[in-house]
Amino acid sequence: MTEKADQDRALARQARLVSIVIAGTMILWMAAQWIGGKLGLPERYVFLFDLFALAGFLWALIVTWQIWRKRREIE
């Protein structure tokens, strides 16, 4: 029973990390868009911020899928 509880705690910790990454990525992306507009940065830099945000969201999606798979194996 403790092994299952340990696995649940590990998955919960991973899920919290994913939620922090999603929220942080969104906040940083919005801030970068706003600052880029205020400073008049060229579009290539704004596009670079978009790519970084997509990378963060893709990572979060992949880890969320892994958490979902592990939860199904436990049950």
N, CA, C and O atoms as a Tripos MOL2 file, in Angstrom:
@<TRIPOS>MOLECULE
protein
  300   299    75     0     0
PROTEIN
NO_CHARGES

@<TRIPOS>ATOM
      1 N           0.8210   -1.1910    0.0000 N.3       1 MET1
      2 CA          0.0000    0.0000    0.0000 C.3       1 MET1
      3 C           0.8640    1.2550    0.0000 C.2       1 MET1
      4 O           0.4770    2.2570   -0.6020 O.2       1 MET1
      5 N           2.0200    1.2320    0.6540 N.am      2 THR2
      6 CA          2.8710    2.4200    0.6970 C.3       2 THR2
      7 C           3.4880    2.7100   -0.6680 C.2       2 THR2
      8 O           3.7400    3.8670   -1.0050 O.2       2 THR2
      9 N           3.7330    1.6530   -1.4600 N.am      3 GLU3
     10 CA          4.2920    1.8680   -2.7870 C.3       3 GLU3
     11 C           3.3100    2.6480   -3.6580 C.2       3 GLU3
     12 O           3.7090    3.5560   -4.3870 O.2       3 GLU3
     13 N           2.0330    2.2960   -3.5830 N.am      4 LYS4
     14 CA          1.0120    3.0020   -4.3520 C.3       4 LYS4
     15 C           0.9030    4.4450   -3.8750 C.2       4 LYS4
     16 O           0.7500    5.3580   -4.6860 O.2       4 LYS4
     17 N           0.9790    4.6540   -2.5740 N.am      5 ALA5
     18 CA          0.9140    6.0120   -2.0240 C.3       5 ALA5
     19 C           2.1220    6.8310   -2.4740 C.2       5 ALA5
     20 O           1.9940    8.0160   -2.7840 O.2       5 ALA5
     21 N           3.2980    6.1970   -2.5090 N.am      6 ASP6
     22 CA          4.5010    6.8980   -2.9760 C.3       6 ASP6
     23 C           4.3830    7.2760   -4.4480 C.2       6 ASP6
     24 O           4.7830    8.3690   -4.8470 O.2       6 ASP6
     25 N           3.8330    6.3710   -5.2510 N.am      7 GLN7
     26 CA          3.6380    6.6640   -6.6680 C.3       7 GLN7
     27 C           2.6240    7.7960   -6.8510 C.2       7 GLN7
     28 O           2.8020    8.6630   -7.7060 O.2       7 GLN7
     29 N           1.5720    7.7820   -6.0520 N.am      8 ASP8
     30 CA          0.5810    8.8560   -6.1210 C.3       8 ASP8
     31 C           1.1970   10.2030   -5.7720 C.2       8 ASP8
     32 O           0.9190   11.2110   -6.4220 O.2       8 ASP8
     33 N           2.0340   10.2120   -4.7430 N.am      9 ARG9
     34 CA          2.6980   11.4630   -4.3480 C.3       9 ARG9
     35 C           3.6300   11.9550   -5.4480 C.2       9 ARG9
     36 O           3.6870   13.1530   -5.7240 O.2       9 ARG9
     37 N           4.3560   11.0420   -6.0740 N.am     10 ALA10
     38 CA          5.2750   11.4230   -7.1470 C.3      10 ALA10
     39 C           4.5070   11.9860   -8.3410 C.2      10 ALA10
     40 O           4.9210   12.9770   -8.9440 O.2      10 ALA10
     41 N           3.3950   11.3530   -8.6740 N.am     11 LEU11
     42 CA          2.5930   11.8550   -9.7860 C.3      11 LEU11
     43 C           1.9530   13.2020   -9.4610 C.2      11 LEU11
     44 O           1.8300   14.0610  -10.3350 O.2      11 LEU11
     45 N           1.5460   13.3860   -8.2090 N.am     12 ALA12
     46 CA          0.9780   14.6710   -7.7950 C.3      12 ALA12
     47 C           2.0420   15.7650   -7.8680 C.2      12 ALA12
     48 O           1.7560   16.8920   -8.2720 O.2      12 ALA12
     49 N           3.2620   15.4280   -7.4780 N.am     13 ARG13
     50 CA          4.3650   16.3890   -7.5530 C.3      13 ARG13
     51 C           4.6340   16.7700   -9.0080 C.2      13 ARG13
     52 O           4.8660   17.9400   -9.3140 O.2      13 ARG13
     53 N           4.6050   15.7870   -9.8980 N.am     14 GLN14
     54 CA          4.7920   16.0480  -11.3180 C.3      14 GLN14
     55 C           3.6710   16.9210  -11.8630 C.2      14 GLN14
     56 O           3.9200   17.8310  -12.6540 O.2      14 GLN14
     57 N           2.4490   16.6520  -11.4500 N.am     15 ALA15
     58 CA          1.3090   17.4340  -11.9100 C.3      15 ALA15
     59 C           1.4130   18.8810  -11.4350 C.2      15 ALA15
     60 O           1.0670   19.8010  -12.1770 O.2      15 ALA15
     61 N           1.8820   19.0890  -10.2130 N.am     16 ARG16
     62 CA          2.0770   20.4600   -9.7230 C.3      16 ARG16
     63 C           3.1350   21.1800  -10.5460 C.2      16 ARG16
     64 O           2.9810   22.3600  -10.8600 O.2      16 ARG16
     65 N           4.2090   20.4770  -10.8970 N.am     17 LEU17
     66 CA          5.2500   21.0740  -11.7180 C.3      17 LEU17
     67 C           4.6970   21.4830  -13.0790 C.2      17 LEU17
     68 O           5.0050   22.5630  -13.5840 O.2      17 LEU17
     69 N           3.8820   20.6150  -13.6650 N.am     18 VAL18
     70 CA          3.2710   20.9310  -14.9570 C.3      18 VAL18
     71 C           2.3920   22.1730  -14.8420 C.2      18 VAL18
     72 O           2.4260   23.0420  -15.7140 O.2      18 VAL18
     73 N           1.6100   22.2600  -13.7780 N.am     19 SER19
     74 CA          0.7320   23.4200  -13.6310 C.3      19 SER19
     75 C           1.5400   24.7080  -13.4600 C.2      19 SER19
     76 O           1.1460   25.7540  -13.9750 O.2      19 SER19
     77 N           2.6560   24.6430  -12.7490 N.am     20 ILE20
     78 CA          3.5150   25.8150  -12.5850 C.3      20 ILE20
     79 C           4.1340   26.2150  -13.9210 C.2      20 ILE20
     80 O           4.2170   27.4020  -14.2370 O.2      20 ILE20
     81 N           4.5650   25.2360  -14.7000 N.am     21 VAL21
     82 CA          5.1590   25.5270  -16.0070 C.3      21 VAL21
     83 C           4.1240   26.1500  -16.9370 C.2      21 VAL21
     84 O           4.4360   27.1000  -17.6540 O.2      21 VAL21
     85 N           2.9090   25.6340  -16.9380 N.am     22 ILE22
     86 CA          1.8630   26.1980  -17.8010 C.3      22 ILE22
     87 C           1.5720   27.6430  -17.4060 C.2      22 ILE22
     88 O           1.5350   28.5240  -18.2650 O.2      22 ILE22
     89 N           1.3670   27.8900  -16.1230 N.am     23 ALA23
     90 CA          1.0570   29.2460  -15.6640 C.3      23 ALA23
     91 C           2.2320   30.1900  -15.9180 C.2      23 ALA23
     92 O           2.0400   31.3090  -16.3950 O.2      23 ALA23
     93 N           3.4320   29.7470  -15.6030 N.am     24 GLY24
     94 CA          4.6090   30.5800  -15.8150 C.3      24 GLY24
     95 C           4.8530   30.8880  -17.2760 C.2      24 GLY24
     96 O           5.1870   32.0180  -17.6330 O.2      24 GLY24
     97 N           4.6860   29.8840  -18.1200 N.am     25 THR25
     98 CA          4.8650   30.0930  -19.5560 C.3      25 THR25
     99 C           3.8710   31.1180  -20.0790 C.2      25 THR25
    100 O           4.2310   32.0010  -20.8570 O.2      25 THR25
    101 N           2.6290   30.9980  -19.6530 N.am     26 MET26
    102 CA          1.6030   31.9320  -20.1190 C.3      26 MET26
    103 C           1.8980   33.3510  -19.6560 C.2      26 MET26
    104 O           1.7810   34.2940  -20.4380 O.2      26 MET26
    105 N           2.2740   33.5110  -18.4030 N.am     27 ILE27
    106 CA          2.5740   34.8480  -17.8740 C.3      27 ILE27
    107 C           3.7950   35.4420  -18.5760 C.2      27 ILE27
    108 O           3.7720   36.6060  -18.9780 O.2      27 ILE27
    109 N           4.8510   34.6600  -18.7260 N.am     28 LEU28
    110 CA          6.0550   35.1600  -19.4000 C.3      28 LEU28
    111 C           5.7830   35.4830  -20.8650 C.2      28 LEU28
    112 O           6.3010   36.4720  -21.3850 O.2      28 LEU28
    113 N           4.9810   34.6670  -21.5310 N.am     29 TRP29
    114 CA          4.6650   34.9190  -22.9400 C.3      29 TRP29
    115 C           3.8760   36.2150  -23.0840 C.2      29 TRP29
    116 O           4.1670   37.0260  -23.9640 O.2      29 TRP29
    117 N           2.8780   36.4140  -22.2230 N.am     30 MET30
    118 CA          2.0960   37.6550  -22.2950 C.3      30 MET30
    119 C           2.9650   38.8670  -21.9830 C.2      30 MET30
    120 O           2.8350   39.9060  -22.6300 O.2      30 MET30
    121 N           3.8540   38.7410  -20.9930 N.am     31 ALA31
    122 CA          4.7540   39.8460  -20.6600 C.3      31 ALA31
    123 C           5.7020   40.1480  -21.8200 C.2      31 ALA31
    124 O           5.9600   41.3120  -22.1260 O.2      31 ALA31
    125 N           6.2180   39.1060  -22.4600 N.am     32 ALA32
    126 CA          7.1250   39.3080  -23.5950 C.3      32 ALA32
    127 C           6.3980   39.9790  -24.7530 C.2      32 ALA32
    128 O           6.9750   40.8320  -25.4290 O.2      32 ALA32
    129 N           5.1470   39.6110  -24.9930 N.am     33 GLN33
    130 CA          4.3640   40.2440  -26.0590 C.3      33 GLN33
    131 C           4.1350   41.7260  -25.7470 C.2      33 GLN33
    132 O           4.2540   42.5780  -26.6270 O.2      33 GLN33
    133 N           3.8130   42.0150  -24.5170 N.am     34 TRP34
    134 CA          3.5450   43.4020  -24.1220 C.3      34 TRP34
    135 C           4.8200   44.2440  -24.2020 C.2      34 TRP34
    136 O           4.8130   45.3470  -24.7490 O.2      34 TRP34
    137 N           5.9160   43.7090  -23.6470 N.am     35 ILE35
    138 CA          7.1850   44.4400  -23.6630 C.3      35 ILE35
    139 C           7.6790   44.6100  -25.0910 C.2      35 ILE35
    140 O           8.1830   45.6720  -25.4550 O.2      35 ILE35
    141 N           7.5360   43.5700  -25.8990 N.am     36 GLY36
    142 CA          7.9510   43.6710  -27.3030 C.3      36 GLY36
    143 C           7.1840   44.7460  -28.0540 C.2      36 GLY36
    144 O           7.7450   45.4580  -28.8870 O.2      36 GLY36
    145 N           5.8860   44.8580  -27.7500 N.am     37 GLY37
    146 CA          5.0900   45.9030  -28.3880 C.3      37 GLY37
    147 C           5.4870   47.2910  -27.9260 C.2      37 GLY37
    148 O           5.5380   48.2250  -28.7260 O.2      37 GLY37
    149 N           5.7670   47.4290  -26.6380 N.am     38 LYS38
    150 CA          6.1630   48.7380  -26.0980 C.3      38 LYS38
    151 C           7.5270   49.1780  -26.6080 C.2      38 LYS38
    152 O           7.7430   50.3630  -26.8630 O.2      38 LYS38
    153 N           8.4450   48.2330  -26.7590 N.am     39 LEU39
    154 CA          9.7940   48.5680  -27.2170 C.3      39 LEU39
    155 C           9.9050   48.5990  -28.7340 C.2      39 LEU39
    156 O          10.9140   49.0530  -29.2740 O.2      39 LEU39
    157 N           8.8910   48.1270  -29.4160 N.am     40 GLY40
    158 CA          8.9250   48.1040  -30.8810 C.3      40 GLY40
    159 C           9.9140   47.0920  -31.4330 C.2      40 GLY40
    160 O          10.5730   47.3450  -32.4420 O.2      40 GLY40
    161 N          10.0180   45.9420  -30.7700 N.am     41 LEU41
    162 CA         10.9350   44.8990  -31.2390 C.3      41 LEU41
    163 C          10.5010   44.3710  -32.6090 C.2      41 LEU41
    164 O           9.3100   44.3450  -32.9210 O.2      41 LEU41
    165 N          11.4630   43.9560  -33.4140 N.am     42 PRO42
    166 CA         11.1080   43.3600  -34.7090 C.3      42 PRO42
    167 C          10.2940   42.0720  -34.5300 C.2      42 PRO42
    168 O          10.3490   41.4280  -33.4820 O.2      42 PRO42
    169 N           9.5510   41.7200  -35.5580 N.am     43 GLU43
    170 CA          8.6740   40.5460  -35.4900 C.3      43 GLU43
    171 C           9.4290   39.2460  -35.2510 C.2      43 GLU43
    172 O           8.8820   38.3110  -34.6670 O.2      43 GLU43
    173 N          10.6720   39.1790  -35.6930 N.am     44 ARG44
    174 CA         11.4180   37.9280  -35.5090 C.3      44 ARG44
    175 C          11.6470   37.6260  -34.0250 C.2      44 ARG44
    176 O          11.6810   36.4580  -33.6380 O.2      44 ARG44
    177 N          11.8030   38.6480  -33.1970 N.am     45 TYR45
    178 CA         11.9580   38.4200  -31.7660 C.3      45 TYR45
    179 C          10.6370   37.9970  -31.1320 C.2      45 TYR45
    180 O          10.5980   37.1290  -30.2600 O.2      45 TYR45
    181 N           9.5700   38.6200  -31.5830 N.am     46 VAL46
    182 CA          8.2470   38.2420  -31.0780 C.3      46 VAL46
    183 C           7.9470   36.7900  -31.4550 C.2      46 VAL46
    184 O           7.3970   36.0370  -30.6510 O.2      46 VAL46
    185 N           8.3070   36.4050  -32.6730 N.am     47 PHE47
    186 CA          8.1240   35.0230  -33.1200 C.3      47 PHE47
    187 C           8.9710   34.0700  -32.2800 C.2      47 PHE47
    188 O           8.5520   32.9470  -32.0000 O.2      47 PHE47
    189 N          10.1590   34.5140  -31.8800 N.am     48 LEU48
    190 CA         11.0170   33.6910  -31.0240 C.3      48 LEU48
    191 C          10.3560   33.4580  -29.6650 C.2      48 LEU48
    192 O          10.4140   32.3510  -29.1300 O.2      48 LEU48
    193 N           9.7220   34.5050  -29.0990 N.am     49 PHE49
    194 CA          8.9840   34.3400  -27.8490 C.3      49 PHE49
    195 C           7.8460   33.3440  -28.0230 C.2      49 PHE49
    196 O           7.5770   32.5410  -27.1290 O.2      49 PHE49
    197 N           7.1840   33.3940  -29.1600 N.am     50 ASP50
    198 CA          6.1000   32.4500  -29.4370 C.3      50 ASP50
    199 C           6.6190   31.0140  -29.4790 C.2      50 ASP50
    200 O           5.9750   30.0990  -28.9660 O.2      50 ASP50
    201 N           7.7730   30.8240  -30.0850 N.am     51 LEU51
    202 CA          8.3480   29.4740  -30.1620 C.3      51 LEU51
    203 C           8.7270   28.9520  -28.7770 C.2      51 LEU51
    204 O           8.5230   27.7760  -28.4780 O.2      51 LEU51
    205 N           9.2750   29.8220  -27.9390 N.am     52 PHE52
    206 CA          9.6010   29.4060  -26.5710 C.3      52 PHE52
    207 C           8.3390   29.0080  -25.8100 C.2      52 PHE52
    208 O           8.3370   28.0190  -25.0770 O.2      52 PHE52
    209 N           7.2730   29.7770  -25.9870 N.am     53 ALA53
    210 CA          6.0110   29.4580  -25.3140 C.3      53 ALA53
    211 C           5.4630   28.1270  -25.8240 C.2      53 ALA53
    212 O           4.9970   27.3050  -25.0340 O.2      53 ALA53
    213 N           5.5140   27.9140  -27.1210 N.am     54 LEU54
    214 CA          5.0470   26.6390  -27.6720 C.3      54 LEU54
    215 C           5.8540   25.4670  -27.1300 C.2      54 LEU54
    216 O           5.3020   24.4030  -26.8530 O.2      54 LEU54
    217 N           7.1560   25.6620  -26.9790 N.am     55 ALA55
    218 CA          7.9990   24.6000  -26.4250 C.3      55 ALA55
    219 C           7.5880   24.2800  -24.9860 C.2      55 ALA55
    220 O           7.5220   23.1120  -24.6020 O.2      55 ALA55
    221 N           7.3160   25.3030  -24.2040 N.am     56 GLY56
    222 CA          6.8810   25.0760  -22.8250 C.3      56 GLY56
    223 C           5.5470   24.3510  -22.7600 C.2      56 GLY56
    224 O           5.3690   23.4370  -21.9540 O.2      56 GLY56
    225 N           4.6060   24.7600  -23.6110 N.am     57 PHE57
    226 CA          3.3000   24.1050  -23.6280 C.3      57 PHE57
    227 C           3.3980   22.6710  -24.1540 C.2      57 PHE57
    228 O           2.7030   21.7810  -23.6640 O.2      57 PHE57
    229 N           4.2500   22.4490  -25.1390 N.am     58 LEU58
    230 CA          4.4300   21.0920  -25.6590 C.3      58 LEU58
    231 C           5.0240   20.1850  -24.5820 C.2      58 LEU58
    232 O           4.5900   19.0440  -24.4230 O.2      58 LEU58
    233 N           6.0120   20.6850  -23.8460 N.am     59 TRP59
    234 CA          6.5900   19.9030  -22.7510 C.3      59 TRP59
    235 C           5.5070   19.5520  -21.7360 C.2      59 TRP59
    236 O           5.4170   18.4080  -21.2900 O.2      59 TRP59
    237 N           4.6840   20.5390  -21.3720 N.am     60 ALA60
    238 CA          3.6240   20.3050  -20.3910 C.3      60 ALA60
    239 C           2.6250   19.2690  -20.9020 C.2      60 ALA60
    240 O           2.1520   18.4300  -20.1350 O.2      60 ALA60
    241 N           2.3050   19.3240  -22.1810 N.am     61 LEU61
    242 CA          1.3760   18.3510  -22.7630 C.3      61 LEU61
    243 C           1.9570   16.9430  -22.7170 C.2      61 LEU61
    244 O           1.2490   15.9940  -22.3810 O.2      61 LEU61
    245 N           3.2150   16.8010  -23.0450 N.am     62 ILE62
    246 CA          3.8580   15.4870  -23.0430 C.3      62 ILE62
    247 C           3.9210   14.9160  -21.6290 C.2      62 ILE62
    248 O           3.6340   13.7370  -21.4260 O.2      62 ILE62
    249 N           4.2920   15.7340  -20.6580 N.am     63 VAL63
    250 CA          4.3810   15.2610  -19.2750 C.3      63 VAL63
    251 C           2.9920   14.9300  -18.7320 C.2      63 VAL63
    252 O           2.8320   13.9600  -17.9930 O.2      63 VAL63
    253 N           1.9890   15.7280  -19.0940 N.am     64 THR64
    254 CA          0.6200   15.4310  -18.6690 C.3      64 THR64
    255 C           0.1640   14.0920  -19.2370 C.2      64 THR64
    256 O          -0.4840   13.3110  -18.5400 O.2      64 THR64
    257 N           0.4930   13.8240  -20.4810 N.am     65 TRP65
    258 CA          0.1430   12.5390  -21.0960 C.3      65 TRP65
    259 C           0.8440   11.3960  -20.3670 C.2      65 TRP65
    260 O           0.2460   10.3420  -20.1490 O.2      65 TRP65
    261 N           2.1140   11.5980  -19.9850 N.am     66 GLN66
    262 CA          2.8380   10.5680  -19.2390 C.3      66 GLN66
    263 C           2.2020   10.3240  -17.8680 C.2      66 GLN66
    264 O           2.1020    9.1790  -17.4280 O.2      66 GLN66
    265 N           1.7770   11.3830  -17.2000 N.am     67 ILE67
    266 CA          1.1050   11.2400  -15.9060 C.3      67 ILE67
    267 C          -0.1810   10.4440  -16.0800 C.2      67 ILE67
    268 O          -0.4760    9.5510  -15.2860 O.2      67 ILE67
    269 N          -0.9370   10.7660  -17.1070 N.am     68 TRP68
    270 CA         -2.1940   10.0590  -17.3760 C.3      68 TRP68
    271 C          -1.9380    8.5730  -17.6050 C.2      68 TRP68
    272 O          -2.6740    7.7310  -17.0910 O.2      68 TRP68
    273 N          -0.9040    8.2450  -18.3710 N.am     69 ARG69
    274 CA         -0.5680    6.8470  -18.6410 C.3      69 ARG69
    275 C          -0.1620    6.1160  -17.3660 C.2      69 ARG69
    276 O          -0.5810    4.9820  -17.1340 O.2      69 ARG69
    277 N           0.6570    6.7700  -16.5390 N.am     70 LYS70
    278 CA          1.1020    6.1340  -15.2910 C.3      70 LYS70
    279 C          -0.0600    5.9110  -14.3440 C.2      70 LYS70
    280 O          -0.1120    4.8850  -13.6660 O.2      70 LYS70
    281 N          -0.9940    6.8510  -14.2810 N.am     71 ARG71
    282 CA         -2.1660    6.6880  -13.4170 C.3      71 ARG71
    283 C          -3.0220    5.5010  -13.8660 C.2      71 ARG71
    284 O          -3.5660    4.7720  -13.0360 O.2      71 ARG71
    285 N          -3.1370    5.3140  -15.1650 N.am     72 ARG72
    286 CA         -3.9130    4.1780  -15.6720 C.3      72 ARG72
    287 C          -3.2400    2.8570  -15.3390 C.2      72 ARG72
    288 O          -3.9230    1.8600  -15.1040 O.2      72 ARG72
    289 N          -1.9040    2.8340  -15.3150 N.am     73 GLU73
    290 CA         -1.1750    1.5990  -14.9770 C.3      73 GLU73
    291 C          -1.3160    1.2650  -13.4960 C.2      73 GLU73
    292 O          -1.3620    0.0910  -13.1280 O.2      73 GLU73
    293 N          -1.3850    2.2820  -12.6460 N.am     74 ILE74
    294 CA         -1.4850    2.0680  -11.2090 C.3      74 ILE74
    295 C          -2.8350    1.4570  -10.8430 C.2      74 ILE74
    296 O          -2.9080    0.5580  -10.0060 O.2      74 ILE74
    297 N          -3.9000    1.9470  -11.4720 N.am     75 GLU75
    298 CA         -5.2490    1.5060  -11.1090 C.3      75 GLU75
    299 C          -5.5550    0.1450  -11.5970 C.2      75 GLU75
    300 O          -6.6530   -0.3610  -11.3680 O.2      75 GLU75
@<TRIPOS>BOND
     1     1     2 1
     2     2     3 1
     3     3     4 2
     4     3     5 am
     5     5     6 1
     6     6     7 1
     7     7     8 2
     8     7     9 am
     9     9    10 1
    10    10    11 1
    11    11    12 2
    12    11    13 am
    13    13    14 1
    14    14    15 1
    15    15    16 2
    16    15    17 am
    17    17    18 1
    18    18    19 1
    19    19    20 2
    20    19    21 am
    21    21    22 1
    22    22    23 1
    23    23    24 2
    24    23    25 am
    25    25    26 1
    26    26    27 1
    27    27    28 2
    28    27    29 am
    29    29    30 1
    30    30    31 1
    31    31    32 2
    32    31    33 am
    33    33    34 1
    34    34    35 1
    35    35    36 2
    36    35    37 am
    37    37    38 1
    38    38    39 1
    39    39    40 2
    40    39    41 am
    41    41    42 1
    42    42    43 1
    43    43    44 2
    44    43    45 am
    45    45    46 1
    46    46    47 1
    47    47    48 2
    48    47    49 am
    49    49    50 1
    50    50    51 1
    51    51    52 2
    52    51    53 am
    53    53    54 1
    54    54    55 1
    55    55    56 2
    56    55    57 am
    57    57    58 1
    58    58    59 1
    59    59    60 2
    60    59    61 am
    61    61    62 1
    62    62    63 1
    63    63    64 2
    64    63    65 am
    65    65    66 1
    66    66    67 1
    67    67    68 2
    68    67    69 am
    69    69    70 1
    70    70    71 1
    71    71    72 2
    72    71    73 am
    73    73    74 1
    74    74    75 1
    75    75    76 2
    76    75    77 am
    77    77    78 1
    78    78    79 1
    79    79    80 2
    80    79    81 am
    81    81    82 1
    82    82    83 1
    83    83    84 2
    84    83    85 am
    85    85    86 1
    86    86    87 1
    87    87    88 2
    88    87    89 am
    89    89    90 1
    90    90    91 1
    91    91    92 2
    92    91    93 am
    93    93    94 1
    94    94    95 1
    95    95    96 2
    96    95    97 am
    97    97    98 1
    98    98    99 1
    99    99   100 2
   100    99   101 am
   101   101   102 1
   102   102   103 1
   103   103   104 2
   104   103   105 am
   105   105   106 1
   106   106   107 1
   107   107   108 2
   108   107   109 am
   109   109   110 1
   110   110   111 1
   111   111   112 2
   112   111   113 am
   113   113   114 1
   114   114   115 1
   115   115   116 2
   116   115   117 am
   117   117   118 1
   118   118   119 1
   119   119   120 2
   120   119   121 am
   121   121   122 1
   122   122   123 1
   123   123   124 2
   124   123   125 am
   125   125   126 1
   126   126   127 1
   127   127   128 2
   128   127   129 am
   129   129   130 1
   130   130   131 1
   131   131   132 2
   132   131   133 am
   133   133   134 1
   134   134   135 1
   135   135   136 2
   136   135   137 am
   137   137   138 1
   138   138   139 1
   139   139   140 2
   140   139   141 am
   141   141   142 1
   142   142   143 1
   143   143   144 2
   144   143   145 am
   145   145   146 1
   146   146   147 1
   147   147   148 2
   148   147   149 am
   149   149   150 1
   150   150   151 1
   151   151   152 2
   152   151   153 am
   153   153   154 1
   154   154   155 1
   155   155   156 2
   156   155   157 am
   157   157   158 1
   158   158   159 1
   159   159   160 2
   160   159   161 am
   161   161   162 1
   162   162   163 1
   163   163   164 2
   164   163   165 am
   165   165   166 1
   166   166   167 1
   167   167   168 2
   168   167   169 am
   169   169   170 1
   170   170   171 1
   171   171   172 2
   172   171   173 am
   173   173   174 1
   174   174   175 1
   175   175   176 2
   176   175   177 am
   177   177   178 1
   178   178   179 1
   179   179   180 2
   180   179   181 am
   181   181   182 1
   182   182   183 1
   183   183   184 2
   184   183   185 am
   185   185   186 1
   186   186   187 1
   187   187   188 2
   188   187   189 am
   189   189   190 1
   190   190   191 1
   191   191   192 2
   192   191   193 am
   193   193   194 1
   194   194   195 1
   195   195   196 2
   196   195   197 am
   197   197   198 1
   198   198   199 1
   199   199   200 2
   200   199   201 am
   201   201   202 1
   202   202   203 1
   203   203   204 2
   204   203   205 am
   205   205   206 1
   206   206   207 1
   207   207   208 2
   208   207   209 am
   209   209   210 1
   210   210   211 1
   211   211   212 2
   212   211   213 am
   213   213   214 1
   214   214   215 1
   215   215   216 2
   216   215   217 am
   217   217   218 1
   218   218   219 1
   219   219   220 2
   220   219   221 am
   221   221   222 1
   222   222   223 1
   223   223   224 2
   224   223   225 am
   225   225   226 1
   226   226   227 1
   227   227   228 2
   228   227   229 am
   229   229   230 1
   230   230   231 1
   231   231   232 2
   232   231   233 am
   233   233   234 1
   234   234   235 1
   235   235   236 2
   236   235   237 am
   237   237   238 1
   238   238   239 1
   239   239   240 2
   240   239   241 am
   241   241   242 1
   242   242   243 1
   243   243   244 2
   244   243   245 am
   245   245   246 1
   246   246   247 1
   247   247   248 2
   248   247   249 am
   249   249   250 1
   250   250   251 1
   251   251   252 2
   252   251   253 am
   253   253   254 1
   254   254   255 1
   255   255   256 2
   256   255   257 am
   257   257   258 1
   258   258   259 1
   259   259   260 2
   260   259   261 am
   261   261   262 1
   262   262   263 1
   263   263   264 2
   264   263   265 am
   265   265   266 1
   266   266   267 1
   267   267   268 2
   268   267   269 am
   269   269   270 1
   270   270   271 1
   271   271   272 2
   272   271   273 am
   273   273   274 1
   274   274   275 1
   275   275   276 2
   276   275   277 am
   277   277   278 1
   278   278   279 1
   279   279   280 2
   280   279   281 am
   281   281   282 1
   282   282   283 1
   283   283   284 2
   284   283   285 am
   285   285   286 1
   286   286   287 1
   287   287   288 2
   288   287   289 am
   289   289   290 1
   290   290   291 1
   291   291   292 2
   292   291   293 am
   293   293   294 1
   294   294   295 1
   295   295   296 2
   296   295   297 am
   297   297   298 1
   298   298   299 1
   299   299   300 2
@<TRIPOS>SUBSTRUCTURE
     1 MET1         2 RESIDUE 1 A MET
     2 THR2         6 RESIDUE 1 A THR
     3 GLU3        10 RESIDUE 1 A GLU
     4 LYS4        14 RESIDUE 1 A LYS
     5 ALA5        18 RESIDUE 1 A ALA
     6 ASP6        22 RESIDUE 1 A ASP
     7 GLN7        26 RESIDUE 1 A GLN
     8 ASP8        30 RESIDUE 1 A ASP
     9 ARG9        34 RESIDUE 1 A ARG
    10 ALA10       38 RESIDUE 1 A ALA
    11 LEU11       42 RESIDUE 1 A LEU
    12 ALA12       46 RESIDUE 1 A ALA
    13 ARG13       50 RESIDUE 1 A ARG
    14 GLN14       54 RESIDUE 1 A GLN
    15 ALA15       58 RESIDUE 1 A ALA
    16 ARG16       62 RESIDUE 1 A ARG
    17 LEU17       66 RESIDUE 1 A LEU
    18 VAL18       70 RESIDUE 1 A VAL
    19 SER19       74 RESIDUE 1 A SER
    20 ILE20       78 RESIDUE 1 A ILE
    21 VAL21       82 RESIDUE 1 A VAL
    22 ILE22       86 RESIDUE 1 A ILE
    23 ALA23       90 RESIDUE 1 A ALA
    24 GLY24       94 RESIDUE 1 A GLY
    25 THR25       98 RESIDUE 1 A THR
    26 MET26      102 RESIDUE 1 A MET
    27 ILE27      106 RESIDUE 1 A ILE
    28 LEU28      110 RESIDUE 1 A LEU
    29 TRP29      114 RESIDUE 1 A TRP
    30 MET30      118 RESIDUE 1 A MET
    31 ALA31      122 RESIDUE 1 A ALA
    32 ALA32      126 RESIDUE 1 A ALA
    33 GLN33      130 RESIDUE 1 A GLN
    34 TRP34      134 RESIDUE 1 A TRP
    35 ILE35      138 RESIDUE 1 A ILE
    36 GLY36      142 RESIDUE 1 A GLY
    37 GLY37      146 RESIDUE 1 A GLY
    38 LYS38      150 RESIDUE 1 A LYS
    39 LEU39      154 RESIDUE 1 A LEU
    40 GLY40      158 RESIDUE 1 A GLY
    41 LEU41      162 RESIDUE 1 A LEU
    42 PRO42      166 RESIDUE 1 A PRO
    43 GLU43      170 RESIDUE 1 A GLU
    44 ARG44      174 RESIDUE 1 A ARG
    45 TYR45      178 RESIDUE 1 A TYR
    46 VAL46      182 RESIDUE 1 A VAL
    47 PHE47      186 RESIDUE 1 A PHE
    48 LEU48      190 RESIDUE 1 A LEU
    49 PHE49      194 RESIDUE 1 A PHE
    50 ASP50      198 RESIDUE 1 A ASP
    51 LEU51      202 RESIDUE 1 A LEU
    52 PHE52      206 RESIDUE 1 A PHE
    53 ALA53      210 RESIDUE 1 A ALA
    54 LEU54      214 RESIDUE 1 A LEU
    55 ALA55      218 RESIDUE 1 A ALA
    56 GLY56      222 RESIDUE 1 A GLY
    57 PHE57      226 RESIDUE 1 A PHE
    58 LEU58      230 RESIDUE 1 A LEU
    59 TRP59      234 RESIDUE 1 A TRP
    60 ALA60      238 RESIDUE 1 A ALA
    61 LEU61      242 RESIDUE 1 A LEU
    62 ILE62      246 RESIDUE 1 A ILE
    63 VAL63      250 RESIDUE 1 A VAL
    64 THR64      254 RESIDUE 1 A THR
    65 TRP65      258 RESIDUE 1 A TRP
    66 GLN66      262 RESIDUE 1 A GLN
    67 ILE67      266 RESIDUE 1 A ILE
    68 TRP68      270 RESIDUE 1 A TRP
    69 ARG69      274 RESIDUE 1 A ARG
    70 LYS70      278 RESIDUE 1 A LYS
    71 ARG71      282 RESIDUE 1 A ARG
    72 ARG72      286 RESIDUE 1 A ARG
    73 GLU73      290 RESIDUE 1 A GLU
    74 ILE74      294 RESIDUE 1 A ILE
    75 GLU75      298 RESIDUE 1 A GLU
